[in-house]
Amino acid sequence: MKARLDKENYDLLKTMDFSAINDEIVFNDDTCEFETNNDLFDAVFDVNIVANGMDENQDECNEYGRRLYDLYDLLFFSKELE
């Protein structure tokens, strides 16, 4: 996957923990692009949402989690990036 994001979404993407695939994701801060061919990229979203994007009871998403879900939808389902 390779995509160019707006600055806000690019910065949000960079807040996520990519340690599981760290060597397999490349960020270009000048163009707000990233590239990865790792099959676990979408799983990273799940881990980050569960770990950081839920309330303390794990019942609802917090603001960060909602933003991650929106970014996930943009990356995986949007025609805007094609």
C-alpha positions as CSV (number, residue, x, y, z in Angstrom):
1,M,0.0,0.0,0.0
2,K,1.2,3.5,-0.8
3,A,-0.8,6.6,-0.1
4,R,-0.5,10.3,0.2
5,L,-2.5,11.8,3.0
6,D,-3.4,15.3,4.1
7,K,-1.2,16.6,6.9
8,E,-3.7,16.0,9.7
9,N,-4.2,12.3,8.8
10,Y,-0.5,11.8,8.1
11,D,0.4,13.1,11.5
12,L,-2.3,10.9,13.1
13,L,-0.9,7.8,11.3
14,K,2.5,8.6,12.7
15,T,1.1,8.6,16.3
16,M,0.4,4.9,16.0
17,D,2.8,2.2,17.3
18,F,4.2,0.4,14.3
19,S,6.9,-1.5,16.2
20,A,5.5,-4.8,14.9
21,I,6.3,-3.8,11.3
22,N,8.7,-0.9,11.9
23,D,11.2,-2.0,9.3
24,E,8.5,-2.4,6.7
25,I,6.8,1.0,6.7
26,V,8.4,4.1,5.1
27,F,7.3,7.6,5.8
28,N,8.0,10.6,3.7
29,D,7.4,13.7,5.8
30,D,8.0,16.1,2.9
31,T,5.1,14.7,0.8
32,C,2.9,13.2,3.6
33,E,3.2,9.8,1.9
34,F,3.8,6.4,3.4
35,E,4.4,3.0,1.9
36,T,4.2,-0.6,3.2
37,N,3.8,-4.0,1.8
38,N,3.3,-5.7,5.1
39,D,0.1,-7.8,5.5
40,L,-0.1,-6.9,9.1
41,F,-0.6,-3.1,8.4
42,D,-4.4,-3.3,8.9
43,A,-3.9,-5.3,12.1
44,V,-1.8,-2.5,13.5
45,F,-4.9,-0.3,13.4
46,D,-6.9,-2.9,15.4
47,V,-4.1,-3.1,18.1
48,N,-3.8,0.7,18.3
49,I,-7.6,1.2,18.6
50,V,-8.0,-1.5,21.3
51,A,-4.9,-0.3,23.2
52,N,-5.4,3.5,22.9
53,G,-8.7,4.3,21.3
54,M,-11.2,2.9,23.8
55,D,-12.5,4.1,27.1
56,E,-11.2,2.5,30.2
57,N,-14.1,-0.1,30.2
58,Q,-13.4,-1.0,26.6
59,D,-17.1,-0.1,25.9
60,E,-16.8,2.8,23.5
61,C,-14.2,4.5,21.4
62,N,-12.7,7.7,22.6
63,E,-11.9,10.6,20.3
64,Y,-8.5,9.1,19.3
65,G,-10.2,5.8,18.5
66,R,-12.8,7.5,16.3
67,R,-10.1,9.3,14.4
68,L,-8.2,6.1,13.8
69,Y,-11.4,4.4,12.6
70,D,-11.9,7.3,10.1
71,L,-8.3,7.0,8.9
72,Y,-8.8,3.2,8.5
73,D,-11.9,3.8,6.4
74,L,-10.0,6.4,4.3
75,L,-7.1,4.1,3.7
76,F,-8.9,0.8,3.1
77,F,-12.3,1.8,1.6
78,S,-12.0,5.3,0.1
79,K,-11.9,6.0,-3.6
80,E,-10.2,9.4,-2.7
81,L,-6.8,7.7,-2.5
82,E,-7.1,5.6,-5.7
